[in-house]
């Protein structure tokens, strides 16, 4: 008999709902719990916010492109050819193609679109 009392081991097997195996208890801020658990479950399911696997990512990409164009516009230096930023020039072709593909053909990039909305 143990001098400290109580059970020291269990005889039942604990099944986990996590695909990646064993889990660990961690301390996180309560205010972030739902977001962290959502992110962890997405990672466990094989999805990742930054690897083309969600409709949310499409919005993140389009927003980042818009912010980049805005940044370039505010940091544009006029020259002899143009006084304002012109994203219709040939130098911007690939970015425009990419933006169009993200917006209109995301499945070609592997972005899954949730049809539940």
TORVO-479969 format. One line per 8 residues: number of its first residue (from 0); their letters; for each residue x, y, z of N, C-alpha, C, O. Coordinates in nm, 2 decimals, always signed. Example, Ala and Ser with C-alpha at 12.3 -4.5 7.8 and 13.67 -1.06 7.14 Angstrom:
BEGIN
0 = AS = +1.32:-0.57:+0.78:+1.23:-0.45:+0.78:+1.32:-0.33:+0.78:+1.42:-0.33:+0.85  +1.28:-0.22:+0.71:+1.37:-0.11:+0.71:+1.29:+0.00:+0.79:+1.34:+0.11:+0.80
***
This chain:
BEGIN
0 = XXXXXXXX = +0.08:-0.12:+0.00:+0.00:+0.00:+0.00:+0.09:+0.12:+0.00:+0.19:+0.13:+0.07  +0.05:+0.22:-0.08:+0.13:+0.35:-0.09:+0.10:+0.43:+0.03:-0.01:+0.44:+0.08  +0.21:+0.50:+0.08:+0.19:+0.58:+0.20:+0.12:+0.72:+0.17:+0.07:+0.78:+0.26  +0.12:+0.76:+0.04:+0.05:+0.88:+0.00:-0.09:+0.87:-0.04:-0.17:+0.97:-0.05  -0.14:+0.75:-0.06:-0.28:+0.72:-0.09:-0.31:+0.77:-0.23:-0.23:+0.83:-0.30  -0.43:+0.72:-0.28:-0.47:+0.76:-0.41:-0.41:+0.67:-0.52:-0.32:+0.60:-0.50  -0.47:+0.67:-0.63:-0.43:+0.59:-0.74:-0.32:+0.65:-0.82:-0.31:+0.77:-0.84  -0.22:+0.57:-0.85:-0.10:+0.62:-0.92:-0.10:+0.59:-1.07:-0.04:+0.67:-1.14
8 = XXXXXXXX = -0.17:+0.49:-1.11:-0.18:+0.46:-1.25:-0.32:+0.42:-1.29:-0.40:+0.40:-1.20  -0.34:+0.42:-1.42:-0.47:+0.38:-1.47:-0.46:+0.25:-1.55:-0.35:+0.23:-1.61  -0.56:+0.18:-1.56:-0.56:+0.06:-1.65:-0.64:+0.07:-1.78:-0.63:-0.01:-1.86  -0.71:+0.19:-1.79:-0.78:+0.21:-1.92:-0.70:+0.29:-2.02:-0.61:+0.36:-1.98  -0.73:+0.27:-2.14:-0.66:+0.34:-2.25:-0.74:+0.47:-2.28:-0.86:+0.46:-2.30  -0.67:+0.58:-2.29:-0.73:+0.70:-2.32:-0.72:+0.73:-2.47:-0.61:+0.73:-2.53  -0.84:+0.74:-2.53:-0.83:+0.77:-2.68:-0.84:+0.92:-2.70:-0.91:+0.99:-2.63  -0.76:+0.96:-2.80:-0.75:+1.10:-2.82:-0.83:+1.13:-2.95:-0.83:+1.05:-3.05
16 = XXXXXXXX = -0.89:+1.25:-2.96:-0.95:+1.29:-3.08:-0.85:+1.36:-3.18:-0.89:+1.40:-3.29  -0.73:+1.38:-3.13:-0.63:+1.44:-3.21:-0.56:+1.34:-3.30:-0.52:+1.24:-3.26  -0.54:+1.38:-3.43:-0.48:+1.29:-3.53:-0.33:+1.28:-3.51:-0.27:+1.18:-3.54  -0.27:+1.38:-3.45:-0.13:+1.38:-3.43:-0.08:+1.32:-3.30:+0.04:+1.33:-3.26  -0.17:+1.24:-3.23:-0.12:+1.17:-3.12:-0.14:+1.24:-2.98:-0.23:+1.31:-2.96  -0.04:+1.21:-2.90:-0.04:+1.26:-2.76:-0.06:+1.41:-2.75:-0.02:+1.48:-2.84  -0.12:+1.45:-2.64:-0.14:+1.59:-2.62:-0.07:+1.63:-2.49:-0.02:+1.55:-2.41  -0.07:+1.76:-2.47:+0.00:+1.82:-2.36:-0.08:+1.94:-2.31:-0.14:+2.01:-2.38
24 = XXXXXXXX = -0.09:+1.96:-2.18:-0.16:+2.07:-2.12:-0.06:+2.19:-2.13:+0.05:+2.19:-2.09  -0.12:+2.30:-2.18:-0.05:+2.43:-2.19:-0.13:+2.54:-2.13:-0.25:+2.53:-2.12  -0.06:+2.65:-2.09:-0.13:+2.76:-2.03:-0.14:+2.87:-2.15:-0.04:+2.90:-2.21  -0.26:+2.91:-2.17:-0.29:+3.02:-2.27:-0.38:+3.12:-2.22:-0.46:+3.09:-2.13  -0.38:+3.24:-2.27:-0.48:+3.34:-2.22:-0.62:+3.29:-2.26:-0.65:+3.25:-2.37  -0.71:+3.31:-2.16:-0.85:+3.27:-2.18:-0.91:+3.34:-2.30:-0.99:+3.28:-2.38  -0.88:+3.47:-2.32:-0.93:+3.55:-2.43:-0.89:+3.49:-2.57:-0.96:+3.52:-2.66  -0.78:+3.42:-2.57:-0.74:+3.36:-2.70:-0.77:+3.21:-2.72:-0.74:+3.15:-2.82
32 = XXXXXXXX = -0.83:+3.15:-2.62:-0.85:+3.01:-2.62:-0.93:+2.96:-2.74:-0.88:+2.86:-2.81  -1.04:+3.02:-2.78:-1.11:+2.98:-2.90:-1.03:+2.98:-3.02:-1.04:+2.89:-3.11  -0.96:+3.09:-3.04:-0.88:+3.11:-3.16:-0.77:+3.01:-3.17:-0.74:+2.95:-3.28  -0.70:+2.99:-3.06:-0.59:+2.89:-3.05:-0.64:+2.75:-3.08:-0.58:+2.67:-3.15  -0.75:+2.71:-3.01:-0.80:+2.58:-3.03:-0.85:+2.56:-3.18:-0.83:+2.45:-3.24  -0.91:+2.66:-3.24:-0.95:+2.65:-3.38:-0.83:+2.63:-3.47:-0.83:+2.55:-3.56  -0.73:+2.71:-3.44:-0.60:+2.69:-3.52:-0.54:+2.56:-3.50:-0.50:+2.49:-3.60  -0.53:+2.51:-3.38:-0.48:+2.38:-3.35:-0.56:+2.27:-3.42:-0.50:+2.17:-3.48
40 = XXXXXXXX = -0.69:+2.28:-3.42:-0.77:+2.17:-3.48:-0.75:+2.18:-3.64:-0.75:+2.07:-3.70  -0.74:+2.30:-3.69:-0.71:+2.31:-3.84:-0.58:+2.24:-3.87:-0.57:+2.17:-3.97  -0.48:+2.27:-3.79:-0.35:+2.21:-3.82:-0.35:+2.06:-3.81:-0.30:+1.99:-3.89  -0.42:+2.01:-3.70:-0.43:+1.87:-3.68:-0.51:+1.80:-3.80:-0.48:+1.69:-3.83  -0.60:+1.87:-3.85:-0.68:+1.82:-3.97:-0.60:+1.82:-4.10:-0.65:+1.77:-4.20  -0.49:+1.89:-4.10:-0.41:+1.89:-4.22:-0.42:+2.02:-4.29:-0.36:+2.05:-4.40  -0.51:+2.11:-4.24:-0.52:+2.24:-4.30:-0.43:+2.34:-4.23:-0.38:+2.32:-4.12  -0.40:+2.45:-4.30:-0.32:+2.55:-4.25:-0.36:+2.68:-4.31:-0.39:+2.69:-4.43
48 = XXXXXXXX = -0.37:+2.78:-4.23:-0.42:+2.91:-4.27:-0.33:+2.97:-4.38:-0.38:+3.05:-4.46  -0.21:+2.94:-4.38:-0.11:+3.00:-4.47:-0.06:+2.90:-4.58:+0.04:+2.93:-4.64  -0.14:+2.80:-4.61:-0.10:+2.71:-4.72:-0.21:+2.68:-4.81:-0.22:+2.56:-4.86  -0.30:+2.77:-4.84:-0.40:+2.76:-4.95:-0.51:+2.67:-4.91:-0.57:+2.61:-5.00  -0.55:+2.65:-4.79:-0.65:+2.56:-4.75:-0.78:+2.62:-4.69:-0.86:+2.55:-4.63  -0.80:+2.75:-4.71:-0.93:+2.80:-4.66:-0.97:+2.92:-4.73:-0.89:+2.99:-4.79  -1.10:+2.95:-4.73:-1.16:+3.07:-4.79:-1.11:+3.19:-4.72:-1.09:+3.30:-4.79  -1.08:+3.18:-4.59:-1.03:+3.29:-4.52:-0.89:+3.34:-4.58:-0.86:+3.46:-4.58
56 = XXXXXXXX = -0.81:+3.24:-4.62:-0.68:+3.27:-4.67:-0.70:+3.36:-4.80:-0.62:+3.45:-4.83  -0.80:+3.33:-4.88:-0.82:+3.41:-5.00:-0.84:+3.55:-4.97:-0.79:+3.64:-5.03  -0.92:+3.58:-4.86:-0.94:+3.72:-4.82:-0.81:+3.78:-4.77:-0.79:+3.90:-4.79  -0.73:+3.70:-4.70:-0.60:+3.75:-4.65:-0.51:+3.79:-4.76:-0.45:+3.89:-4.76  -0.51:+3.70:-4.87:-0.42:+3.73:-4.98:-0.47:+3.85:-5.06:-0.39:+3.94:-5.09  -0.60:+3.86:-5.08:-0.65:+3.98:-5.16:-0.63:+4.11:-5.08:-0.59:+4.21:-5.13  -0.64:+4.10:-4.95:-0.62:+4.22:-4.86:-0.47:+4.26:-4.86:-0.44:+4.38:-4.87  -0.38:+4.16:-4.86:-0.24:+4.19:-4.86:-0.20:+4.25:-4.99:-0.12:+4.34:-5.00
64 = XXXXXXXX = -0.26:+4.20:-5.10:-0.23:+4.26:-5.23:-0.27:+4.41:-5.24:-0.20:+4.50:-5.28  -0.39:+4.43:-5.19:-0.45:+4.57:-5.19:-0.36:+4.66:-5.10:-0.33:+4.77:-5.13  -0.32:+4.61:-4.98:-0.23:+4.69:-4.89:-0.09:+4.71:-4.96:-0.04:+4.82:-4.94  -0.04:+4.62:-5.03:+0.09:+4.63:-5.10:+0.07:+4.74:-5.21:+0.16:+4.83:-5.22  -0.03:+4.74:-5.29:-0.05:+4.84:-5.39:-0.07:+4.98:-5.32:-0.01:+5.08:-5.37  -0.14:+4.98:-5.21:-0.15:+5.11:-5.13:-0.02:+5.16:-5.08:+0.01:+5.28:-5.09  +0.06:+5.07:-5.03:+0.19:+5.10:-4.98:+0.28:+5.16:-5.10:+0.34:+5.26:-5.08  +0.28:+5.09:-5.21:+0.36:+5.13:-5.33:+0.31:+5.27:-5.37:+0.39:+5.36:-5.41
72 = XXXXXXXX = +0.18:+5.29:-5.37:+0.12:+5.42:-5.41:+0.17:+5.54:-5.32:+0.20:+5.64:-5.36  +0.17:+5.51:-5.19:+0.21:+5.62:-5.09:+0.36:+5.64:-5.10:+0.41:+5.75:-5.06  +0.44:+5.54:-5.14:+0.58:+5.55:-5.15:+0.63:+5.57:-5.29:+0.75:+5.55:-5.32  +0.54:+5.61:-5.38:+0.58:+5.62:-5.52:+0.65:+5.76:-5.54:+0.61:+5.86:-5.49  +0.76:+5.75:-5.62:+0.83:+5.87:-5.66:+0.81:+5.90:-5.80:+0.84:+5.82:-5.89  +0.75:+6.01:-5.83:+0.72:+6.05:-5.97:+0.85:+6.06:-6.05:+0.95:+6.10:-6.00  +0.84:+6.02:-6.18:+0.95:+6.03:-6.27:+0.91:+6.10:-6.40:+0.80:+6.14:-6.41  +1.00:+6.10:-6.49:+0.97:+6.16:-6.62:+0.86:+6.09:-6.70:+0.79:+6.15:-6.79
80 = XXXXXXXX = +0.83:+5.96:-6.67:+0.73:+5.89:-6.74:+0.59:+5.89:-6.68:+0.49:+5.88:-6.75  +0.59:+5.90:-6.55:+0.46:+5.89:-6.48:+0.46:+5.98:-6.35:+0.56:+5.97:-6.28  +0.35:+6.05:-6.33:+0.34:+6.13:-6.21:+0.27:+6.05:-6.10:+0.29:+6.08:-5.98  +0.19:+5.94:-6.13:+0.12:+5.86:-6.04:+0.15:+5.71:-6.06:+0.19:+5.68:-6.17  +0.13:+5.63:-5.96:+0.14:+5.49:-5.98:+0.04:+5.43:-6.08:-0.08:+5.46:-6.07  +0.09:+5.35:-6.17:+0.00:+5.29:-6.27:+0.02:+5.14:-6.27:+0.12:+5.09:-6.32  -0.07:+5.06:-6.21:-0.06:+4.92:-6.20:-0.11:+4.85:-6.32:-0.11:+4.72:-6.33  -0.14:+4.92:-6.43:-0.18:+4.86:-6.55:-0.06:+4.84:-6.65:-0.07:+4.78:-6.76
88 = XXXXXXXX = +0.06:+4.88:-6.60:+0.18:+4.86:-6.68:+0.23:+4.71:-6.68:+0.18:+4.63:-6.60  +0.31:+4.68:-6.78:+0.36:+4.54:-6.79:+0.43:+4.49:-6.67:+0.42:+4.37:-6.64  +0.50:+4.58:-6.59:+0.57:+4.54:-6.47:+0.47:+4.48:-6.37:+0.52:+4.40:-6.28  +0.35:+4.51:-6.37:+0.25:+4.46:-6.28:+0.17:+4.35:-6.33:+0.08:+4.30:-6.26  +0.20:+4.29:-6.45:+0.12:+4.19:-6.51:+0.10:+4.06:-6.42:-0.01:+4.02:-6.40  +0.21:+4.01:-6.36:+0.20:+3.89:-6.28:+0.12:+3.91:-6.15:+0.04:+3.82:-6.12  +0.13:+4.03:-6.09:+0.06:+4.05:-5.97:-0.09:+4.06:-6.00:-0.18:+4.01:-5.93  -0.13:+4.12:-6.12:-0.27:+4.13:-6.16:-0.32:+3.99:-6.19:-0.43:+3.96:-6.15
96 = XXXXXXXX = -0.24:+3.91:-6.26:-0.28:+3.77:-6.29:-0.31:+3.69:-6.16:-0.41:+3.62:-6.14  -0.21:+3.70:-6.07:-0.22:+3.63:-5.94:-0.35:+3.68:-5.86:-0.42:+3.60:-5.81  -0.37:+3.81:-5.86:-0.49:+3.86:-5.79:-0.62:+3.81:-5.85:-0.71:+3.77:-5.78  -0.62:+3.81:-5.98:-0.74:+3.75:-6.05:-0.76:+3.61:-6.03:-0.88:+3.56:-6.01  -0.65:+3.53:-6.02:-0.67:+3.39:-5.99:-0.72:+3.36:-5.85:-0.80:+3.27:-5.83  -0.66:+3.44:-5.75:-0.71:+3.42:-5.62:-0.86:+3.46:-5.61:-0.93:+3.39:-5.54  -0.90:+3.56:-5.67:-1.04:+3.61:-5.67:-1.13:+3.52:-5.74:-1.25:+3.49:-5.70  -1.09:+3.47:-5.86:-1.19:+3.40:-5.95:-1.17:+3.25:-5.97:-1.26:+3.18:-6.00
104 = XXXXXXXX = -1.04:+3.21:-5.95:-1.01:+3.06:-5.97:-0.93:+3.01:-5.85:-0.82:+2.95:-5.88  -0.97:+3.03:-5.73:-0.89:+2.99:-5.62:-0.86:+2.84:-5.61:-0.75:+2.80:-5.56  -0.95:+2.76:-5.67:-0.92:+2.61:-5.67:-0.80:+2.57:-5.75:-0.73:+2.47:-5.72  -0.76:+2.65:-5.84:-0.63:+2.62:-5.92:-0.51:+2.64:-5.83:-0.40:+2.58:-5.85  -0.52:+2.72:-5.72:-0.41:+2.74:-5.63:-0.43:+2.65:-5.51:-0.34:+2.66:-5.42  -0.53:+2.57:-5.50:-0.55:+2.48:-5.39:-0.62:+2.54:-5.28:-0.62:+2.48:-5.17  -0.69:+2.65:-5.30:-0.77:+2.72:-5.19:-0.91:+2.66:-5.19:-0.98:+2.67:-5.29  -0.95:+2.60:-5.08:-1.08:+2.54:-5.07:-1.18:+2.65:-5.03:-1.16:+2.73:-4.94
112 = XXXXX = -1.29:+2.65:-5.10:-1.39:+2.75:-5.07:-1.51:+2.69:-5.00:-1.56:+2.59:-5.05  -1.55:+2.74:-4.89:-1.66:+2.69:-4.81:-1.79:+2.73:-4.88:-1.82:+2.85:-4.90  -1.87:+2.63:-4.93:-1.99:+2.65:-5.00:-2.11:+2.67:-4.91:-2.23:+2.68:-4.96  -2.09:+2.67:-4.78:-2.20:+2.68:-4.68:-2.26:+2.82:-4.67:-2.37:+2.83:-4.60  -2.20:+2.92:-4.72:-2.25:+3.06:-4.70:-2.35:+3.09:-4.81:-2.40:+3.20:-4.81
***
